[in-house]
Amino acid sequence: MWAAGYGQLNSATLLLKNGADKNYKGSHGQSHLHLAAAYGHHDVVKLLLNYGADSNTSKDEGNTPLIYGAQGDHPHVCYELLTRGADITMTNANGLNAYKAAILKNTSTAKAVFENFLVQKIVNLSSEIF
């Protein structure tokens, strides 16, 4: 669904309503969610997740939509994926996870989203312990 990669929300909605496979992967292993995340199309990412797309789907080499969102410095995409179940610890074939990808690409806003998310997880865990 090229509509996802080009941010065509209306076209993507129409395709999904008419039965398009929300988790379809192309010849290079990219899902619609990979494309939308890579190009920062937050509204399409949200749509795909609302239709039940797998937030932890991975390409052939293990890259996830969250890694793509981090590399492109798309904070809204990263936040949406994290709050919808994307696993920040998933690594690709080179051992790279989304947080490391943000650090290596020097993507400050995506990195800040991850740090805030992780701090909140620690705070929540601490409150459960005490």
Rosetta constraint file for C-alpha pairs under 8 A:
AtomPair CA 1 CA 5 HARMONIC 7.60 0.50
AtomPair CA 1 CA 12 HARMONIC 7.29 0.50
AtomPair CA 1 CA 32 HARMONIC 6.17 0.50
AtomPair CA 2 CA 6 HARMONIC 6.26 0.50
AtomPair CA 2 CA 32 HARMONIC 7.61 0.50
AtomPair CA 3 CA 7 HARMONIC 5.88 0.50
AtomPair CA 3 CA 8 HARMONIC 4.75 0.50
AtomPair CA 3 CA 9 HARMONIC 7.08 0.50
AtomPair CA 3 CA 11 HARMONIC 6.04 0.50
AtomPair CA 3 CA 12 HARMONIC 5.39 0.50
AtomPair CA 4 CA 8 HARMONIC 6.20 0.50
AtomPair CA 4 CA 9 HARMONIC 7.33 0.50
AtomPair CA 4 CA 12 HARMONIC 6.26 0.50
AtomPair CA 4 CA 32 HARMONIC 5.63 0.50
AtomPair CA 4 CA 33 HARMONIC 7.21 0.50
AtomPair CA 4 CA 35 HARMONIC 6.11 0.50
AtomPair CA 4 CA 36 HARMONIC 5.00 0.50
AtomPair CA 4 CA 41 HARMONIC 7.59 0.50
AtomPair CA 4 CA 44 HARMONIC 6.09 0.50
AtomPair CA 4 CA 45 HARMONIC 7.94 0.50
AtomPair CA 5 CA 32 HARMONIC 7.05 0.50
AtomPair CA 5 CA 35 HARMONIC 4.55 0.50
AtomPair CA 5 CA 36 HARMONIC 4.89 0.50
AtomPair CA 5 CA 38 HARMONIC 7.85 0.50
AtomPair CA 5 CA 39 HARMONIC 6.50 0.50
AtomPair CA 5 CA 41 HARMONIC 7.63 0.50
AtomPair CA 6 CA 36 HARMONIC 7.51 0.50
AtomPair CA 6 CA 39 HARMONIC 7.71 0.50
AtomPair CA 6 CA 41 HARMONIC 7.89 0.50
AtomPair CA 7 CA 36 HARMONIC 6.71 0.50
AtomPair CA 7 CA 39 HARMONIC 7.95 0.50
AtomPair CA 7 CA 41 HARMONIC 5.33 0.50
AtomPair CA 7 CA 43 HARMONIC 7.77 0.50
AtomPair CA 7 CA 44 HARMONIC 6.26 0.50
AtomPair CA 8 CA 12 HARMONIC 6.07 0.50
AtomPair CA 8 CA 44 HARMONIC 7.52 0.50
AtomPair CA 9 CA 13 HARMONIC 5.99 0.50
AtomPair CA 9 CA 43 HARMONIC 6.86 0.50
AtomPair CA 9 CA 44 HARMONIC 5.66 0.50
AtomPair CA 9 CA 47 HARMONIC 7.96 0.50
AtomPair CA 10 CA 14 HARMONIC 6.20 0.50
AtomPair CA 11 CA 15 HARMONIC 6.15 0.50
AtomPair CA 12 CA 16 HARMONIC 6.11 0.50
AtomPair CA 12 CA 44 HARMONIC 7.35 0.50
AtomPair CA 13 CA 17 HARMONIC 6.03 0.50
AtomPair CA 13 CA 47 HARMONIC 7.35 0.50
AtomPair CA 14 CA 18 HARMONIC 6.24 0.50
AtomPair CA 15 CA 19 HARMONIC 6.49 0.50
AtomPair CA 15 CA 20 HARMONIC 5.36 0.50
AtomPair CA 16 CA 20 HARMONIC 4.70 0.50
AtomPair CA 16 CA 21 HARMONIC 7.12 0.50
AtomPair CA 16 CA 22 HARMONIC 6.91 0.50
AtomPair CA 16 CA 51 HARMONIC 7.67 0.50
AtomPair CA 22 CA 32 HARMONIC 7.04 0.50
AtomPair CA 22 CA 48 HARMONIC 6.45 0.50
AtomPair CA 22 CA 51 HARMONIC 6.90 0.50
AtomPair CA 22 CA 52 HARMONIC 7.12 0.50
AtomPair CA 22 CA 53 HARMONIC 5.35 0.50
AtomPair CA 23 CA 31 HARMONIC 5.97 0.50
AtomPair CA 23 CA 32 HARMONIC 6.82 0.50
AtomPair CA 23 CA 33 HARMONIC 7.73 0.50
AtomPair CA 23 CA 53 HARMONIC 5.57 0.50
AtomPair CA 23 CA 54 HARMONIC 6.66 0.50
AtomPair CA 24 CA 31 HARMONIC 5.59 0.50
AtomPair CA 24 CA 32 HARMONIC 6.85 0.50
AtomPair CA 25 CA 29 HARMONIC 5.04 0.50
AtomPair CA 25 CA 30 HARMONIC 5.09 0.50
AtomPair CA 25 CA 31 HARMONIC 4.33 0.50
AtomPair CA 25 CA 32 HARMONIC 7.16 0.50
AtomPair CA 26 CA 30 HARMONIC 5.50 0.50
AtomPair CA 26 CA 31 HARMONIC 6.53 0.50
AtomPair CA 28 CA 59 HARMONIC 7.34 0.50
AtomPair CA 28 CA 60 HARMONIC 7.10 0.50
AtomPair CA 29 CA 58 HARMONIC 7.62 0.50
AtomPair CA 29 CA 59 HARMONIC 4.63 0.50
AtomPair CA 29 CA 60 HARMONIC 5.47 0.50
AtomPair CA 30 CA 34 HARMONIC 5.70 0.50
AtomPair CA 30 CA 35 HARMONIC 6.91 0.50
AtomPair CA 30 CA 58 HARMONIC 7.68 0.50
AtomPair CA 30 CA 59 HARMONIC 5.54 0.50
AtomPair CA 31 CA 35 HARMONIC 6.61 0.50
AtomPair CA 31 CA 57 HARMONIC 7.60 0.50
AtomPair CA 31 CA 59 HARMONIC 7.67 0.50
AtomPair CA 32 CA 36 HARMONIC 6.26 0.50
AtomPair CA 32 CA 48 HARMONIC 7.86 0.50
AtomPair CA 33 CA 37 HARMONIC 5.96 0.50
AtomPair CA 33 CA 45 HARMONIC 6.05 0.50
AtomPair CA 33 CA 48 HARMONIC 6.73 0.50
AtomPair CA 33 CA 53 HARMONIC 7.27 0.50
AtomPair CA 33 CA 55 HARMONIC 7.59 0.50
AtomPair CA 33 CA 65 HARMONIC 6.15 0.50
AtomPair CA 34 CA 38 HARMONIC 5.96 0.50
AtomPair CA 34 CA 64 HARMONIC 6.82 0.50
AtomPair CA 34 CA 65 HARMONIC 4.50 0.50
AtomPair CA 34 CA 68 HARMONIC 6.80 0.50
AtomPair CA 35 CA 39 HARMONIC 6.34 0.50
AtomPair CA 35 CA 65 HARMONIC 7.80 0.50
AtomPair CA 36 CA 40 HARMONIC 6.07 0.50
AtomPair CA 36 CA 41 HARMONIC 5.02 0.50
AtomPair CA 36 CA 42 HARMONIC 7.19 0.50
AtomPair CA 36 CA 44 HARMONIC 6.15 0.50
AtomPair CA 36 CA 45 HARMONIC 5.73 0.50
AtomPair CA 37 CA 41 HARMONIC 6.13 0.50
AtomPair CA 37 CA 42 HARMONIC 7.09 0.50
AtomPair CA 37 CA 45 HARMONIC 6.39 0.50
AtomPair CA 37 CA 65 HARMONIC 5.57 0.50
AtomPair CA 37 CA 66 HARMONIC 7.16 0.50
AtomPair CA 37 CA 68 HARMONIC 6.03 0.50
AtomPair CA 37 CA 69 HARMONIC 4.98 0.50
AtomPair CA 37 CA 74 HARMONIC 7.66 0.50
AtomPair CA 37 CA 77 HARMONIC 6.11 0.50
AtomPair CA 37 CA 78 HARMONIC 7.97 0.50
AtomPair CA 38 CA 65 HARMONIC 7.02 0.50
AtomPair CA 38 CA 68 HARMONIC 4.76 0.50
AtomPair CA 38 CA 69 HARMONIC 5.29 0.50
AtomPair CA 38 CA 71 HARMONIC 7.69 0.50
AtomPair CA 38 CA 72 HARMONIC 6.09 0.50
AtomPair CA 39 CA 69 HARMONIC 7.71 0.50
AtomPair CA 39 CA 72 HARMONIC 7.07 0.50
AtomPair CA 40 CA 69 HARMONIC 6.74 0.50
AtomPair CA 40 CA 72 HARMONIC 7.22 0.50
AtomPair CA 40 CA 74 HARMONIC 5.40 0.50
AtomPair CA 40 CA 76 HARMONIC 7.98 0.50
AtomPair CA 40 CA 77 HARMONIC 6.27 0.50
AtomPair CA 41 CA 45 HARMONIC 6.25 0.50
AtomPair CA 41 CA 77 HARMONIC 7.27 0.50
AtomPair CA 42 CA 46 HARMONIC 6.11 0.50
AtomPair CA 42 CA 76 HARMONIC 6.31 0.50
AtomPair CA 42 CA 77 HARMONIC 5.08 0.50
AtomPair CA 42 CA 80 HARMONIC 7.75 0.50
AtomPair CA 43 CA 47 HARMONIC 6.19 0.50
AtomPair CA 44 CA 48 HARMONIC 6.10 0.50
AtomPair CA 45 CA 49 HARMONIC 6.20 0.50
AtomPair CA 45 CA 77 HARMONIC 6.90 0.50
AtomPair CA 45 CA 80 HARMONIC 7.78 0.50
AtomPair CA 45 CA 81 HARMONIC 7.97 0.50
AtomPair CA 46 CA 50 HARMONIC 6.06 0.50
AtomPair CA 46 CA 80 HARMONIC 6.96 0.50
AtomPair CA 47 CA 51 HARMONIC 6.34 0.50
AtomPair CA 48 CA 52 HARMONIC 6.44 0.50
AtomPair CA 48 CA 53 HARMONIC 5.36 0.50
AtomPair CA 49 CA 53 HARMONIC 4.83 0.50
AtomPair CA 49 CA 54 HARMONIC 7.17 0.50
AtomPair CA 49 CA 55 HARMONIC 7.07 0.50
AtomPair CA 49 CA 84 HARMONIC 7.50 0.50
AtomPair CA 55 CA 64 HARMONIC 7.93 0.50
AtomPair CA 55 CA 65 HARMONIC 6.98 0.50
AtomPair CA 55 CA 66 HARMONIC 7.92 0.50
AtomPair CA 55 CA 81 HARMONIC 6.31 0.50
AtomPair CA 55 CA 84 HARMONIC 7.06 0.50
AtomPair CA 55 CA 85 HARMONIC 6.40 0.50
AtomPair CA 55 CA 86 HARMONIC 5.07 0.50
AtomPair CA 56 CA 64 HARMONIC 6.08 0.50
AtomPair CA 56 CA 65 HARMONIC 7.14 0.50
AtomPair CA 56 CA 66 HARMONIC 7.88 0.50
AtomPair CA 56 CA 85 HARMONIC 7.66 0.50
AtomPair CA 56 CA 86 HARMONIC 5.34 0.50
AtomPair CA 56 CA 87 HARMONIC 6.52 0.50
AtomPair CA 57 CA 64 HARMONIC 5.85 0.50
AtomPair CA 57 CA 65 HARMONIC 7.20 0.50
AtomPair CA 58 CA 62 HARMONIC 4.90 0.50
AtomPair CA 58 CA 63 HARMONIC 5.20 0.50
AtomPair CA 58 CA 64 HARMONIC 4.56 0.50
AtomPair CA 58 CA 65 HARMONIC 7.36 0.50
AtomPair CA 59 CA 63 HARMONIC 5.27 0.50
AtomPair CA 59 CA 64 HARMONIC 6.58 0.50
AtomPair CA 61 CA 92 HARMONIC 5.99 0.50
AtomPair CA 61 CA 93 HARMONIC 5.38 0.50
AtomPair CA 62 CA 91 HARMONIC 6.69 0.50
AtomPair CA 62 CA 92 HARMONIC 3.93 0.50
AtomPair CA 62 CA 93 HARMONIC 5.58 0.50
AtomPair CA 63 CA 67 HARMONIC 6.07 0.50
AtomPair CA 63 CA 68 HARMONIC 7.20 0.50
AtomPair CA 63 CA 91 HARMONIC 7.22 0.50
AtomPair CA 63 CA 92 HARMONIC 5.09 0.50
AtomPair CA 63 CA 93 HARMONIC 7.91 0.50
AtomPair CA 64 CA 68 HARMONIC 6.48 0.50
AtomPair CA 64 CA 90 HARMONIC 7.81 0.50
AtomPair CA 64 CA 92 HARMONIC 7.68 0.50
AtomPair CA 65 CA 69 HARMONIC 6.09 0.50
AtomPair CA 65 CA 81 HARMONIC 7.95 0.50
AtomPair CA 66 CA 70 HARMONIC 6.11 0.50
AtomPair CA 66 CA 77 HARMONIC 7.84 0.50
AtomPair CA 66 CA 78 HARMONIC 5.87 0.50
AtomPair CA 66 CA 81 HARMONIC 6.52 0.50
AtomPair CA 66 CA 82 HARMONIC 7.81 0.50
AtomPair CA 66 CA 86 HARMONIC 6.89 0.50
AtomPair CA 66 CA 88 HARMONIC 7.39 0.50
AtomPair CA 66 CA 98 HARMONIC 5.88 0.50
AtomPair CA 67 CA 71 HARMONIC 6.15 0.50
AtomPair CA 67 CA 97 HARMONIC 6.44 0.50
AtomPair CA 67 CA 98 HARMONIC 4.21 0.50
AtomPair CA 67 CA 99 HARMONIC 7.77 0.50
AtomPair CA 67 CA 101 HARMONIC 6.38 0.50
AtomPair CA 67 CA 102 HARMONIC 7.97 0.50
AtomPair CA 68 CA 72 HARMONIC 6.19 0.50
AtomPair CA 68 CA 98 HARMONIC 7.74 0.50
AtomPair CA 69 CA 73 HARMONIC 6.07 0.50
AtomPair CA 69 CA 74 HARMONIC 5.22 0.50
AtomPair CA 69 CA 75 HARMONIC 7.33 0.50
AtomPair CA 69 CA 77 HARMONIC 6.06 0.50
AtomPair CA 69 CA 78 HARMONIC 5.62 0.50
AtomPair CA 69 CA 110 HARMONIC 7.73 0.50
AtomPair CA 70 CA 74 HARMONIC 6.25 0.50
AtomPair CA 70 CA 75 HARMONIC 7.42 0.50
AtomPair CA 70 CA 78 HARMONIC 6.59 0.50
AtomPair CA 70 CA 98 HARMONIC 5.82 0.50
AtomPair CA 70 CA 99 HARMONIC 7.20 0.50
AtomPair CA 70 CA 101 HARMONIC 6.17 0.50
AtomPair CA 70 CA 102 HARMONIC 5.00 0.50
AtomPair CA 70 CA 107 HARMONIC 7.00 0.50
AtomPair CA 70 CA 110 HARMONIC 5.48 0.50
AtomPair CA 70 CA 111 HARMONIC 7.34 0.50
AtomPair CA 71 CA 98 HARMONIC 7.82 0.50
AtomPair CA 71 CA 101 HARMONIC 5.82 0.50
AtomPair CA 71 CA 102 HARMONIC 5.68 0.50
AtomPair CA 71 CA 105 HARMONIC 6.00 0.50
AtomPair CA 71 CA 107 HARMONIC 6.89 0.50
AtomPair CA 72 CA 107 HARMONIC 7.43 0.50
AtomPair CA 73 CA 102 HARMONIC 7.22 0.50
AtomPair CA 73 CA 107 HARMONIC 5.04 0.50
AtomPair CA 73 CA 108 HARMONIC 7.26 0.50
AtomPair CA 73 CA 109 HARMONIC 6.30 0.50
AtomPair CA 73 CA 110 HARMONIC 5.07 0.50
AtomPair CA 74 CA 78 HARMONIC 6.27 0.50
AtomPair CA 74 CA 109 HARMONIC 7.48 0.50
AtomPair CA 74 CA 110 HARMONIC 6.03 0.50
AtomPair CA 75 CA 79 HARMONIC 6.04 0.50
AtomPair CA 75 CA 109 HARMONIC 5.79 0.50
AtomPair CA 75 CA 110 HARMONIC 4.54 0.50
AtomPair CA 75 CA 113 HARMONIC 6.23 0.50
AtomPair CA 76 CA 80 HARMONIC 6.07 0.50
AtomPair CA 77 CA 81 HARMONIC 6.16 0.50
AtomPair CA 78 CA 82 HARMONIC 6.08 0.50
AtomPair CA 78 CA 110 HARMONIC 6.68 0.50
AtomPair CA 78 CA 113 HARMONIC 7.20 0.50
AtomPair CA 78 CA 114 HARMONIC 7.88 0.50
AtomPair CA 79 CA 83 HARMONIC 6.10 0.50
AtomPair CA 79 CA 113 HARMONIC 6.47 0.50
AtomPair CA 79 CA 114 HARMONIC 7.90 0.50
AtomPair CA 80 CA 84 HARMONIC 6.17 0.50
AtomPair CA 81 CA 85 HARMONIC 6.43 0.50
AtomPair CA 81 CA 86 HARMONIC 5.24 0.50
AtomPair CA 82 CA 86 HARMONIC 4.78 0.50
AtomPair CA 82 CA 87 HARMONIC 6.95 0.50
AtomPair CA 82 CA 88 HARMONIC 7.33 0.50
AtomPair CA 82 CA 117 HARMONIC 7.94 0.50
AtomPair CA 88 CA 97 HARMONIC 6.58 0.50
AtomPair CA 88 CA 98 HARMONIC 5.90 0.50
AtomPair CA 88 CA 99 HARMONIC 6.90 0.50
AtomPair CA 89 CA 97 HARMONIC 5.83 0.50
AtomPair CA 89 CA 98 HARMONIC 7.38 0.50
AtomPair CA 90 CA 97 HARMONIC 5.60 0.50
AtomPair CA 90 CA 98 HARMONIC 7.63 0.50
AtomPair CA 91 CA 95 HARMONIC 5.07 0.50
AtomPair CA 91 CA 96 HARMONIC 4.93 0.50
AtomPair CA 91 CA 97 HARMONIC 4.36 0.50
AtomPair CA 91 CA 98 HARMONIC 7.61 0.50
AtomPair CA 92 CA 96 HARMONIC 5.38 0.50
AtomPair CA 92 CA 97 HARMONIC 6.59 0.50
AtomPair CA 96 CA 100 HARMONIC 5.99 0.50
AtomPair CA 96 CA 101 HARMONIC 6.37 0.50
AtomPair CA 97 CA 101 HARMONIC 6.12 0.50
AtomPair CA 98 CA 102 HARMONIC 6.24 0.50
AtomPair CA 99 CA 103 HARMONIC 6.38 0.50
AtomPair CA 99 CA 111 HARMONIC 6.42 0.50
AtomPair CA 99 CA 114 HARMONIC 6.44 0.50
AtomPair CA 100 CA 104 HARMONIC 6.08 0.50
AtomPair CA 101 CA 105 HARMONIC 6.03 0.50
AtomPair CA 102 CA 106 HARMONIC 5.81 0.50
AtomPair CA 102 CA 107 HARMONIC 5.08 0.50
AtomPair CA 102 CA 108 HARMONIC 7.25 0.50
AtomPair CA 102 CA 110 HARMONIC 6.27 0.50
AtomPair CA 102 CA 111 HARMONIC 5.33 0.50
AtomPair CA 103 CA 107 HARMONIC 6.48 0.50
AtomPair CA 103 CA 108 HARMONIC 7.74 0.50
AtomPair CA 103 CA 111 HARMONIC 6.59 0.50
AtomPair CA 106 CA 111 HARMONIC 7.98 0.50
AtomPair CA 107 CA 111 HARMONIC 6.07 0.50
AtomPair CA 108 CA 112 HARMONIC 6.09 0.50
AtomPair CA 109 CA 113 HARMONIC 6.34 0.50
AtomPair CA 110 CA 114 HARMONIC 6.42 0.50
AtomPair CA 111 CA 115 HARMONIC 6.21 0.50
AtomPair CA 112 CA 116 HARMONIC 6.06 0.50
AtomPair CA 113 CA 117 HARMONIC 6.06 0.50
AtomPair CA 114 CA 118 HARMONIC 6.05 0.50
AtomPair CA 115 CA 119 HARMONIC 6.06 0.50
AtomPair CA 116 CA 120 HARMONIC 6.15 0.50
AtomPair CA 117 CA 121 HARMONIC 6.31 0.50
AtomPair CA 118 CA 122 HARMONIC 6.29 0.50
AtomPair CA 119 CA 123 HARMONIC 6.19 0.50
AtomPair CA 120 CA 124 HARMONIC 6.08 0.50
AtomPair CA 121 CA 125 HARMONIC 6.07 0.50
AtomPair CA 122 CA 126 HARMONIC 6.04 0.50
AtomPair CA 123 CA 127 HARMONIC 6.24 0.50
AtomPair CA 124 CA 128 HARMONIC 6.38 0.50
AtomPair CA 125 CA 129 HARMONIC 6.39 0.50
AtomPair CA 126 CA 130 HARMONIC 6.24 0.50
